[in-house]
Amino acid sequence: MDHARQEAVTWRNRALLLFDRVAMPVAVCDVYGVVLLANPAMAAECGTTPGRLRGRDVLDLFSPREATQVERIAQALRLRHRSRYQVSVRWRAPGGAERYGELTADPVSDTVEDTPALLVMLGVEGERVPSPAPPAGQARVTPMEARILALLAAGATTARAARETGLTTDGVTYHLRRLSVRWHATNRTELVARAYALGVFTPGVWPPEAPAAE
């Protein structure tokens, strides 16, 4: 192997080592968006390994938020324009959260005449964690529990809740204690918040009230 070729191989290996160590998710794709090479950070966003990403369409992995963006970029690439392209995307993270961010694609090639590859970088902007479904039966409350919760949500004290429901204060406290155990709530504010989250109250109604029993 001559010196020039050996030096080229050395620099290629160094570039690949750097590519693998970059913390930002990065991939190299062909002009059609098929992954040729991906670093571990990119693979981690997809819940797989770099080798398993090869041959995958990058737009199957990350869904564009606006299809027109992709169409404009495809047209520009067909015309061999070499601008930086950005696409807003969303995808499902391995843990189940929906993440959103931006793919940035830079055309790269040895010469202007060559068909470019795309250096694709993923910027993660945030995520939306899905609310876990409550265990079976957890969202159910008795009419009395729903009435007490509605009174608390409207600012009633234990004494007032007792008067409004015809219970003693100990009776109100008993119902609240049962709900706290069932919903793992540490105080009344958490109980009210949980009741809203589980749909105990009629949406858009003030003061809070429980839907009529079927």
Secondary structure, DSSP 8 states (H G I E B T S, - for coil): --HHHHHHHHHHHHHHHHHHH-SS-EEEE-TTSBEEEE-HHHHHHTTS-HHHHTT-BHHHHSEES-HHHHHHHHHHHHTT----EEEEEEEE-TTS-EEEEEEEEEEE-SSSSS--EEEEEEEEEEEE-------TTTT---HHHHHHHHHHHTT--HHHHHHHHT--HHHHHHHHHHHHHHHT-SSHHHHHHHHHHTT-S-TT-SS-------
